[in-house]
Amino acid sequence: MIHWRKGIAAAIRSTRPGYTETEVDLDRPLPGTDVRSIRAIAYTDAVGHPRVGDAVIVNVSALAKRLGTGGFGLIVALPEALPADPSPGPGHLVKDRYSPLQTMVLGVDDQESEHHATLAEADDLEGMPVIVADLHSALPAAIAGIRAVDESLSVAYVLSDGAALPAAFSRAVAGLKEAGWLTGSISTGQSWGADLEAVTIHTGLLAARHVMGADIAVVAQGPGNLGTGTKYGYSGLVTGEHLNAAALLGGRPVGLLRMSNADARGRHFGISHHSLTPLTEVARPGMTVPVPDFSTLSAAERSEMDPDPSIVDDTVAEQLQALAMHSLVDVDLTGLWEALQDSPVGLSTMGRKLPADAASFLAAAAAGRCAAEL
């Protein structure tokens, strides 16, 4: 199941809170290659801070399998420089349970948490809009749309456990927090390492409202979406359940449409089936579903996009018929292209930047605008 290698940390490539990327020289090459130098990630809260010259043990399975995304080695241990034991303190919420790297954290809903009493009583989001997205790449674009309406709105990110489990893997979250675009983050389920930890999406949302004081929450998996080309075999299917959770708790669920005007795969062109399936087969009827109106883009804006996002209009018009069970809201895109260009973090989805798949980011920004106007 796992391809293991020993190695030596040869250089530190980059670092941010909870995350260090290194260059590692392996003791033997990757399977079937002569490659002995790789990029490897250390989650420093779990394994400590690697230094040049440190011995490392690395999981290289993603590289051995030639994965495009996730193509990193993962440092599992610094056997000669193990970190000190954590300081004594509260918290017995176990995440990544029964894996070799299971970690124990203080959950916001943990009995030992100062917020336990609040969450023991809380059962209502008080009408807080909850944007639910399939892809992590939608997060900065959705917040750009929110800020185009009101920069003072407080936004919390609720990380599900469908993709990357360590919150520190997201460059976007780190950059959005540093820029003041994001109030904080909450890791739920088996994910870990955010500003707050929660057991479920439900308590994560309640913590966003009643602990962080957020005006809007965005729920999305971390980087590393998993899909198999089958109807139900993809990690984003749970977005339907996340919309249901927001509705159950008295929030205002907003289904962000995953769209593309550049994806060559038919199942993702226009509105992706990764949105259509959970919205039609999992989510309860009556969700708010913002639909970007590409006709409201200016000629100057269109000239910066290649291809023009309006090429999906006919496809989308047909796809929307399947979503009649929900409240479809046409969203004027005036000003959103500029808002997206002002993002403090890079915008990229499936390797495509903003101009190359404008529909994707405009749909996310439209959801942000719609939520902010609720």
MARLUMFI-95233 format. One record per residue (C-alpha): residue number from 1; x, y, z. Coordinates in Angstrom, 1 decimal. Layout:
node i: NUM	px: X	py: Y	pz: Z
...
***
This chain:
node i: 1	px: 0.0	py: 0.0	pz: 0.0
node i: 2	px: 2.8	py: 2.4	pz: 0.8
node i: 3	px: 6.1	py: 3.0	pz: -0.9
node i: 4	px: 8.7	py: 3.9	pz: 1.8
node i: 5	px: 12.1	py: 5.6	pz: 1.4
node i: 6	px: 14.7	py: 6.9	pz: 3.8
node i: 7	px: 16.4	py: 10.2	pz: 2.9
node i: 8	px: 18.2	py: 13.3	pz: 4.0
node i: 9	px: 16.7	py: 16.8	pz: 4.0
node i: 10	px: 18.8	py: 18.6	pz: 1.4
node i: 11	px: 17.1	py: 22.0	pz: 1.4
node i: 12	px: 14.1	py: 23.9	pz: 2.8
node i: 13	px: 12.0	py: 25.1	pz: -0.1
node i: 14	px: 9.3	py: 27.0	pz: 1.7
node i: 15	px: 7.5	py: 27.2	pz: 5.1
node i: 16	px: 4.3	py: 28.5	pz: 6.6
node i: 17	px: 2.5	py: 27.8	pz: 9.9
node i: 18	px: 2.2	py: 24.0	pz: 10.2
node i: 19	px: 3.9	py: 23.3	pz: 6.9
node i: 20	px: 7.4	py: 23.0	pz: 5.6
node i: 21	px: 8.3	py: 21.9	pz: 2.1
node i: 22	px: 11.8	py: 20.3	pz: 1.7
node i: 23	px: 14.0	py: 18.9	pz: -0.9
node i: 24	px: 14.9	py: 15.3	pz: 0.0
node i: 25	px: 17.7	py: 13.1	pz: -1.3
node i: 26	px: 16.5	py: 9.5	pz: -1.2
node i: 27	px: 18.5	py: 6.5	pz: -0.2
node i: 28	px: 17.3	py: 4.7	pz: -3.4
node i: 29	px: 15.4	py: 5.9	pz: -6.4
node i: 30	px: 11.6	py: 5.9	pz: -7.0
node i: 31	px: 10.3	py: 2.7	pz: -8.4
node i: 32	px: 11.1	py: 2.2	pz: -12.1
node i: 33	px: 13.1	py: 5.5	pz: -12.3
node i: 34	px: 16.5	py: 6.9	pz: -11.5
node i: 35	px: 14.9	py: 9.8	pz: -9.5
node i: 36	px: 16.5	py: 10.2	pz: -6.1
node i: 37	px: 15.7	py: 13.9	pz: -5.4
node i: 38	px: 12.1	py: 14.8	pz: -4.5
node i: 39	px: 9.9	py: 17.5	pz: -2.9
node i: 40	px: 8.5	py: 16.4	pz: 0.4
node i: 41	px: 6.1	py: 17.9	pz: 2.9
node i: 42	px: 6.4	py: 17.9	pz: 6.6
node i: 43	px: 3.4	py: 18.8	pz: 8.7
node i: 44	px: 5.4	py: 20.4	pz: 11.5
node i: 45	px: 2.7	py: 20.2	pz: 14.2
node i: 46	px: 2.8	py: 16.4	pz: 13.7
node i: 47	px: 6.4	py: 15.5	pz: 12.9
node i: 48	px: 8.5	py: 18.5	pz: 13.9
node i: 49	px: 10.6	py: 21.0	pz: 11.9
node i: 50	px: 13.1	py: 19.4	pz: 9.5
node i: 51	px: 16.5	py: 21.0	pz: 9.1
node i: 52	px: 19.0	py: 20.6	pz: 6.4
node i: 53	px: 20.9	py: 17.4	pz: 7.1
node i: 54	px: 18.1	py: 15.7	pz: 9.1
node i: 55	px: 17.4	py: 12.1	pz: 8.4
node i: 56	px: 13.8	py: 11.5	pz: 7.2
node i: 57	px: 11.4	py: 8.7	pz: 6.6
node i: 58	px: 9.2	py: 9.5	pz: 3.6
node i: 59	px: 6.0	py: 8.1	pz: 2.1
node i: 60	px: 6.6	py: 8.4	pz: -1.7
node i: 61	px: 3.5	py: 6.5	pz: -2.9
node i: 62	px: 2.0	py: 9.5	pz: -4.8
node i: 63	px: 5.3	py: 9.9	pz: -6.7
node i: 64	px: 5.6	py: 6.2	pz: -7.4
node i: 65	px: 2.1	py: 6.3	pz: -8.8
node i: 66	px: 2.9	py: 9.4	pz: -10.9
node i: 67	px: 0.0	py: 11.4	pz: -9.5
node i: 68	px: -0.3	py: 14.9	pz: -11.0
node i: 69	px: -1.9	py: 16.5	pz: -8.0
node i: 70	px: -0.6	py: 15.3	pz: -4.7
node i: 71	px: 2.8	py: 14.7	pz: -6.3
node i: 72	px: 4.8	py: 15.1	pz: -3.1
node i: 73	px: 6.6	py: 12.9	pz: -0.7
node i: 74	px: 5.2	py: 13.0	pz: 2.8
node i: 75	px: 7.7	py: 13.1	pz: 5.7
node i: 76	px: 6.4	py: 10.6	pz: 8.3
node i: 77	px: 9.1	py: 11.0	pz: 10.8
node i: 78	px: 12.4	py: 12.6	pz: 11.7
node i: 79	px: 13.8	py: 9.5	pz: 13.4
node i: 80	px: 16.9	py: 11.3	pz: 14.8
node i: 81	px: 15.2	py: 14.6	pz: 15.7
node i: 82	px: 11.8	py: 13.6	pz: 17.1
node i: 83	px: 9.8	py: 16.6	pz: 18.5
node i: 84	px: 9.3	py: 16.9	pz: 22.2
node i: 85	px: 6.2	py: 15.6	pz: 23.8
node i: 86	px: 3.3	py: 18.1	pz: 23.7
node i: 87	px: 2.8	py: 20.1	pz: 26.8
node i: 88	px: 0.2	py: 18.7	pz: 29.2
node i: 89	px: -3.2	py: 20.1	pz: 28.5
node i: 90	px: -6.8	py: 19.4	pz: 27.7
node i: 91	px: -8.1	py: 17.7	pz: 24.7
node i: 92	px: -8.9	py: 14.1	pz: 23.9
node i: 93	px: -10.5	py: 14.4	pz: 20.4
node i: 94	px: -8.7	py: 11.9	pz: 18.2
node i: 95	px: -8.4	py: 12.6	pz: 14.4
node i: 96	px: -7.1	py: 10.5	pz: 11.6
node i: 97	px: -8.1	py: 7.7	pz: 13.9
node i: 98	px: -6.1	py: 4.5	pz: 14.0
node i: 99	px: -3.8	py: 5.6	pz: 11.2
node i: 100	px: -0.1	py: 5.7	pz: 12.1
node i: 101	px: -0.3	py: 9.5	pz: 12.4
node i: 102	px: -3.5	py: 9.8	pz: 14.4
node i: 103	px: -3.4	py: 13.0	pz: 16.3
node i: 104	px: -5.1	py: 14.2	pz: 19.5
node i: 105	px: -6.5	py: 17.7	pz: 19.6
node i: 106	px: -8.7	py: 19.9	pz: 21.8
node i: 107	px: -12.1	py: 20.0	pz: 19.9
node i: 108	px: -14.2	py: 23.1	pz: 20.2
node i: 109	px: -17.0	py: 20.7	pz: 21.1
node i: 110	px: -14.8	py: 18.6	pz: 23.4
node i: 111	px: -16.0	py: 18.3	pz: 27.0
node i: 112	px: -12.7	py: 20.0	pz: 28.1
node i: 113	px: -13.2	py: 23.0	pz: 25.8
node i: 114	px: -14.1	py: 26.4	pz: 27.1
node i: 115	px: -16.7	py: 26.4	pz: 24.4
node i: 116	px: -18.4	py: 23.1	pz: 25.3
node i: 117	px: -21.3	py: 24.7	pz: 27.1
node i: 118	px: -22.0	py: 27.0	pz: 24.2
node i: 119	px: -22.0	py: 24.2	pz: 21.7
node i: 120	px: -24.0	py: 21.9	pz: 24.1
node i: 121	px: -26.8	py: 24.4	pz: 23.9
node i: 122	px: -26.4	py: 25.8	pz: 20.4
node i: 123	px: -28.7	py: 24.3	pz: 17.7
node i: 124	px: -29.4	py: 27.2	pz: 15.4
node i: 125	px: -27.3	py: 29.1	pz: 12.9
node i: 126	px: -29.7	py: 32.1	pz: 13.2
node i: 127	px: -30.1	py: 32.4	pz: 9.4
node i: 128	px: -26.4	py: 32.5	pz: 8.7
node i: 129	px: -25.7	py: 31.9	pz: 5.0
node i: 130	px: -23.7	py: 28.7	pz: 4.4
node i: 131	px: -22.0	py: 28.4	pz: 1.0
node i: 132	px: -21.2	py: 24.8	pz: 0.1
node i: 133	px: -18.6	py: 24.1	pz: -2.6
node i: 134	px: -17.3	py: 21.0	pz: -4.2
node i: 135	px: -13.7	py: 22.2	pz: -4.9
node i: 136	px: -11.3	py: 23.9	pz: -2.6
node i: 137	px: -10.4	py: 26.3	pz: -5.4
node i: 138	px: -13.8	py: 27.9	pz: -5.1
node i: 139	px: -12.9	py: 29.3	pz: -1.6
node i: 140	px: -11.0	py: 32.5	pz: -2.5
node i: 141	px: -13.4	py: 33.2	pz: -5.4
node i: 142	px: -16.5	py: 32.9	pz: -3.2
node i: 143	px: -14.9	py: 35.3	pz: -0.6
node i: 144	px: -14.1	py: 37.7	pz: -3.4
node i: 145	px: -17.8	py: 37.7	pz: -4.3
node i: 146	px: -18.8	py: 38.3	pz: -0.6
node i: 147	px: -16.4	py: 41.2	pz: -0.3
node i: 148	px: -17.7	py: 42.8	pz: -3.5
node i: 149	px: -20.9	py: 43.3	pz: -1.6
node i: 150	px: -19.5	py: 44.1	pz: 1.9
node i: 151	px: -15.9	py: 43.9	pz: 3.0
node i: 152	px: -16.9	py: 44.0	pz: 6.6
node i: 153	px: -18.6	py: 40.6	pz: 6.6
node i: 154	px: -16.8	py: 38.0	pz: 8.7
node i: 155	px: -16.2	py: 34.7	pz: 6.8
node i: 156	px: -15.3	py: 31.3	pz: 8.4
node i: 157	px: -14.0	py: 28.4	pz: 6.4
node i: 158	px: -15.3	py: 24.9	pz: 7.5
node i: 159	px: -13.0	py: 22.2	pz: 6.2
node i: 160	px: -14.6	py: 18.8	pz: 5.5
node i: 161	px: -12.6	py: 15.6	pz: 5.4
node i: 162	px: -13.1	py: 14.6	pz: 1.8
node i: 163	px: -9.7	py: 15.5	pz: 0.6
node i: 164	px: -6.5	py: 16.9	pz: 2.3
node i: 165	px: -6.9	py: 16.2	pz: 6.0
node i: 166	px: -4.2	py: 18.6	pz: 7.3
node i: 167	px: -5.5	py: 22.2	pz: 7.1
node i: 168	px: -1.9	py: 23.4	pz: 6.7
node i: 169	px: -1.7	py: 22.0	pz: 3.2
node i: 170	px: -3.9	py: 24.9	pz: 1.9
node i: 171	px: -1.8	py: 27.8	pz: 0.7
node i: 172	px: -5.1	py: 29.6	pz: 0.0
node i: 173	px: -6.3	py: 29.5	pz: 3.6
node i: 174	px: -3.0	py: 30.8	pz: 4.9
node i: 175	px: -3.0	py: 33.6	pz: 2.4
node i: 176	px: -6.6	py: 34.6	pz: 2.9
node i: 177	px: -6.1	py: 34.7	pz: 6.7
node i: 178	px: -3.0	py: 36.8	pz: 6.3
node i: 179	px: -4.8	py: 39.2	pz: 4.0
node i: 180	px: -7.7	py: 39.6	pz: 6.5
node i: 181	px: -10.2	py: 38.0	pz: 4.0
node i: 182	px: -10.8	py: 35.0	pz: 6.3
node i: 183	px: -11.7	py: 35.2	pz: 10.0
node i: 184	px: -10.7	py: 31.7	pz: 10.7
node i: 185	px: -10.9	py: 28.0	pz: 9.8
node i: 186	px: -12.5	py: 25.0	pz: 11.5
node i: 187	px: -11.4	py: 21.4	pz: 10.7
node i: 188	px: -14.2	py: 18.8	pz: 10.9
node i: 189	px: -14.4	py: 15.0	pz: 10.8
node i: 190	px: -11.0	py: 13.5	pz: 10.3
node i: 191	px: -9.4	py: 16.7	pz: 9.1
node i: 192	px: -7.2	py: 18.6	pz: 11.6
node i: 193	px: -5.0	py: 21.6	pz: 12.1
node i: 194	px: -7.4	py: 24.5	pz: 11.6
node i: 195	px: -7.9	py: 27.3	pz: 14.1
node i: 196	px: -10.7	py: 25.3	pz: 15.7
node i: 197	px: -11.3	py: 21.5	pz: 15.6
node i: 198	px: -14.8	py: 20.0	pz: 15.5
node i: 199	px: -16.2	py: 16.5	pz: 15.3
node i: 200	px: -18.8	py: 17.1	pz: 12.6
node i: 201	px: -19.8	py: 19.6	pz: 9.9
node i: 202	px: -22.8	py: 20.4	pz: 12.2
node i: 203	px: -20.7	py: 21.4	pz: 15.2
node i: 204	px: -18.2	py: 23.1	pz: 12.8
node i: 205	px: -21.0	py: 25.3	pz: 11.5
node i: 206	px: -22.3	py: 26.1	pz: 15.0
node i: 207	px: -18.8	py: 27.0	pz: 16.1
node i: 208	px: -18.4	py: 29.3	pz: 13.0
node i: 209	px: -21.5	py: 31.2	pz: 14.1
node i: 210	px: -21.4	py: 31.0	pz: 17.9
node i: 211	px: -17.6	py: 30.9	pz: 18.6
node i: 212	px: -16.1	py: 32.7	pz: 15.7
node i: 213	px: -19.0	py: 35.1	pz: 15.2
node i: 214	px: -19.0	py: 34.6	pz: 11.5
node i: 215	px: -21.6	py: 36.3	pz: 9.2
node i: 216	px: -21.1	py: 33.7	pz: 6.5
node i: 217	px: -19.5	py: 30.2	pz: 6.4
node i: 218	px: -18.0	py: 28.5	pz: 3.4
node i: 219	px: -17.9	py: 24.7	pz: 3.5
node i: 220	px: -15.5	py: 22.8	pz: 1.2
node i: 221	px: -13.1	py: 20.0	pz: 1.2
node i: 222	px: -9.4	py: 20.7	pz: 1.2
node i: 223	px: -7.2	py: 20.4	pz: -1.9
node i: 224	px: -7.1	py: 17.0	pz: -3.5
node i: 225	px: -10.6	py: 16.3	pz: -4.9
node i: 226	px: -11.1	py: 12.6	pz: -5.6
node i: 227	px: -13.1	py: 11.4	pz: -8.6
node i: 228	px: -13.5	py: 8.1	pz: -10.5
node i: 229	px: -15.6	py: 9.0	pz: -13.5
node i: 230	px: -18.6	py: 7.2	pz: -11.9
node i: 231	px: -21.9	py: 8.8	pz: -10.8
node i: 232	px: -21.4	py: 8.4	pz: -7.1
node i: 233	px: -17.7	py: 7.8	pz: -6.7
node i: 234	px: -16.3	py: 11.2	pz: -5.9
node i: 235	px: -15.5	py: 13.0	pz: -2.7
node i: 236	px: -17.8	py: 16.0	pz: -3.5
node i: 237	px: -20.9	py: 13.9	pz: -3.4
node i: 238	px: -21.2	py: 14.9	pz: 0.3
node i: 239	px: -21.9	py: 18.5	pz: -0.6
node i: 240	px: -25.6	py: 17.6	pz: -0.7
node i: 241	px: -25.4	py: 16.4	pz: 2.9
node i: 242	px: -23.6	py: 19.6	pz: 3.9
node i: 243	px: -26.4	py: 21.7	pz: 2.4
node i: 244	px: -28.9	py: 19.5	pz: 4.4
node i: 245	px: -26.8	py: 20.1	pz: 7.6
node i: 246	px: -27.0	py: 23.9	pz: 7.1
node i: 247	px: -30.8	py: 23.7	pz: 6.5
node i: 248	px: -31.3	py: 21.5	pz: 9.6
node i: 249	px: -29.5	py: 24.0	pz: 11.8
node i: 250	px: -31.5	py: 27.0	pz: 10.6
node i: 251	px: -28.9	py: 28.4	pz: 8.2
node i: 252	px: -29.5	py: 29.6	pz: 4.7
node i: 253	px: -27.8	py: 26.9	pz: 2.5
node i: 254	px: -26.3	py: 28.2	pz: -0.8
node i: 255	px: -25.2	py: 25.6	pz: -3.3
node i: 256	px: -22.2	py: 26.9	pz: -5.2
node i: 257	px: -22.3	py: 25.5	pz: -8.8
node i: 258	px: -19.1	py: 23.9	pz: -10.0
node i: 259	px: -18.9	py: 25.1	pz: -13.6
node i: 260	px: -16.4	py: 25.2	pz: -16.4
node i: 261	px: -16.1	py: 26.6	pz: -19.8
node i: 262	px: -12.8	py: 24.9	pz: -20.4
node i: 263	px: -13.0	py: 21.4	pz: -19.1
node i: 264	px: -12.8	py: 19.0	pz: -22.1
node i: 265	px: -14.7	py: 16.3	pz: -20.1
node i: 266	px: -18.3	py: 16.4	pz: -21.0
node i: 267	px: -19.4	py: 15.6	pz: -17.4
node i: 268	px: -17.8	py: 18.7	pz: -16.2
node i: 269	px: -18.6	py: 21.2	pz: -19.0
node i: 270	px: -21.2	py: 23.8	pz: -18.1
node i: 271	px: -22.5	py: 22.7	pz: -14.7
node i: 272	px: -20.4	py: 19.7	pz: -13.5
node i: 273	px: -22.2	py: 16.5	pz: -12.6
node i: 274	px: -20.3	py: 16.9	pz: -9.3
node i: 275	px: -22.9	py: 19.7	pz: -8.6
node i: 276	px: -25.9	py: 18.3	pz: -10.4
node i: 277	px: -25.8	py: 14.9	pz: -8.7
node i: 278	px: -25.8	py: 16.0	pz: -5.1
node i: 279	px: -28.2	py: 18.8	pz: -5.8
node i: 280	px: -30.8	py: 16.6	pz: -7.5
node i: 281	px: -30.3	py: 13.3	pz: -5.5
node i: 282	px: -28.9	py: 14.2	pz: -2.1
node i: 283	px: -29.9	py: 17.7	pz: -1.1
node i: 284	px: -33.4	py: 18.5	pz: 0.1
node i: 285	px: -35.5	py: 20.6	pz: -2.2
node i: 286	px: -35.5	py: 24.4	pz: -1.7
node i: 287	px: -31.8	py: 25.2	pz: -1.5
node i: 288	px: -30.6	py: 28.6	pz: -2.9
node i: 289	px: -28.6	py: 28.0	pz: -6.0
node i: 290	px: -26.9	py: 31.1	pz: -7.5
node i: 291	px: -26.6	py: 31.0	pz: -11.3
node i: 292	px: -24.0	py: 33.4	pz: -12.9
node i: 293	px: -25.5	py: 35.6	pz: -15.7
node i: 294	px: -22.6	py: 35.8	pz: -18.2
node i: 295	px: -24.5	py: 38.3	pz: -20.3
node i: 296	px: -23.8	py: 40.9	pz: -17.6
node i: 297	px: -20.0	py: 40.8	pz: -18.4
node i: 298	px: -18.6	py: 43.7	pz: -20.3
node i: 299	px: -17.0	py: 43.4	pz: -23.7
node i: 300	px: -13.7	py: 44.5	pz: -22.2
node i: 301	px: -14.0	py: 41.8	pz: -19.5
node i: 302	px: -14.8	py: 39.1	pz: -22.1
node i: 303	px: -11.7	py: 40.1	pz: -24.1
node i: 304	px: -9.6	py: 39.0	pz: -21.1
node i: 305	px: -11.2	py: 35.5	pz: -21.0
node i: 306	px: -10.3	py: 32.6	pz: -23.2
node i: 307	px: -12.6	py: 30.9	pz: -24.0
node i: 308	px: -15.6	py: 33.2	pz: -23.5
node i: 309	px: -17.7	py: 31.7	pz: -20.6
node i: 310	px: -20.9	py: 32.3	pz: -22.5
node i: 311	px: -20.1	py: 29.2	pz: -24.6
node i: 312	px: -21.8	py: 27.2	pz: -21.9
node i: 313	px: -25.1	py: 29.1	pz: -21.9
node i: 314	px: -27.1	py: 26.6	pz: -24.0
node i: 315	px: -25.7	py: 23.6	pz: -22.0
node i: 316	px: -26.4	py: 25.3	pz: -18.7
node i: 317	px: -30.0	py: 26.3	pz: -19.7
node i: 318	px: -30.7	py: 22.6	pz: -20.3
node i: 319	px: -29.0	py: 21.5	pz: -17.1
node i: 320	px: -30.9	py: 24.0	pz: -15.0
node i: 321	px: -34.1	py: 22.2	pz: -15.8
node i: 322	px: -33.0	py: 19.4	pz: -13.5
node i: 323	px: -32.6	py: 21.9	pz: -10.6
node i: 324	px: -36.1	py: 23.2	pz: -10.6
node i: 325	px: -36.6	py: 21.7	pz: -7.1
node i: 326	px: -34.4	py: 24.5	pz: -5.8
node i: 327	px: -34.5	py: 28.3	pz: -5.7
node i: 328	px: -32.4	py: 29.4	pz: -8.7
node i: 329	px: -31.1	py: 32.9	pz: -8.4
node i: 330	px: -29.7	py: 34.7	pz: -11.4
node i: 331	px: -26.7	py: 36.8	pz: -10.3
node i: 332	px: -25.4	py: 39.9	pz: -12.0
node i: 333	px: -21.7	py: 39.6	pz: -12.5
node i: 334	px: -21.0	py: 43.3	pz: -12.7
node i: 335	px: -17.8	py: 44.1	pz: -10.7
node i: 336	px: -17.0	py: 40.4	pz: -9.9
node i: 337	px: -14.3	py: 40.0	pz: -12.6
node i: 338	px: -12.4	py: 42.9	pz: -11.0
node i: 339	px: -13.0	py: 41.4	pz: -7.5
node i: 340	px: -11.5	py: 38.1	pz: -8.6
node i: 341	px: -8.4	py: 39.8	pz: -10.0
node i: 342	px: -7.9	py: 41.5	pz: -6.6
node i: 343	px: -7.7	py: 38.1	pz: -4.8
node i: 344	px: -4.7	py: 38.0	pz: -2.5
node i: 345	px: -4.0	py: 34.4	pz: -3.4
node i: 346	px: -3.7	py: 32.8	pz: -6.8
node i: 347	px: -6.8	py: 31.4	pz: -8.5
node i: 348	px: -6.4	py: 28.0	pz: -10.1
node i: 349	px: -8.7	py: 25.1	pz: -10.7
node i: 350	px: -7.6	py: 21.8	pz: -12.1
node i: 351	px: -4.4	py: 23.6	pz: -13.3
node i: 352	px: -6.3	py: 26.3	pz: -15.1
node i: 353	px: -5.9	py: 30.0	pz: -14.1
node i: 354	px: -8.5	py: 32.7	pz: -13.9
node i: 355	px: -8.7	py: 33.7	pz: -17.6
node i: 356	px: -8.6	py: 30.1	pz: -18.8
node i: 357	px: -11.7	py: 28.9	pz: -16.9
node i: 358	px: -13.5	py: 32.1	pz: -16.1
node i: 359	px: -16.9	py: 30.3	pz: -15.6
node i: 360	px: -15.5	py: 28.4	pz: -12.7
node i: 361	px: -14.4	py: 31.4	pz: -10.7
node i: 362	px: -17.3	py: 33.6	pz: -11.7
node i: 363	px: -19.8	py: 31.0	pz: -10.5
node i: 364	px: -18.0	py: 30.8	pz: -7.2
node i: 365	px: -18.0	py: 34.6	pz: -6.9
node i: 366	px: -21.7	py: 34.7	pz: -7.8
node i: 367	px: -22.4	py: 32.4	pz: -4.9
node i: 368	px: -20.5	py: 34.7	pz: -2.6
node i: 369	px: -22.4	py: 37.7	pz: -3.8
node i: 370	px: -25.7	py: 35.9	pz: -3.4
node i: 371	px: -24.8	py: 34.8	pz: 0.1
node i: 372	px: -23.7	py: 38.3	pz: 1.1
node i: 373	px: -27.0	py: 39.7	pz: -0.1
node i: 374	px: -29.1	py: 37.3	pz: 1.9
***
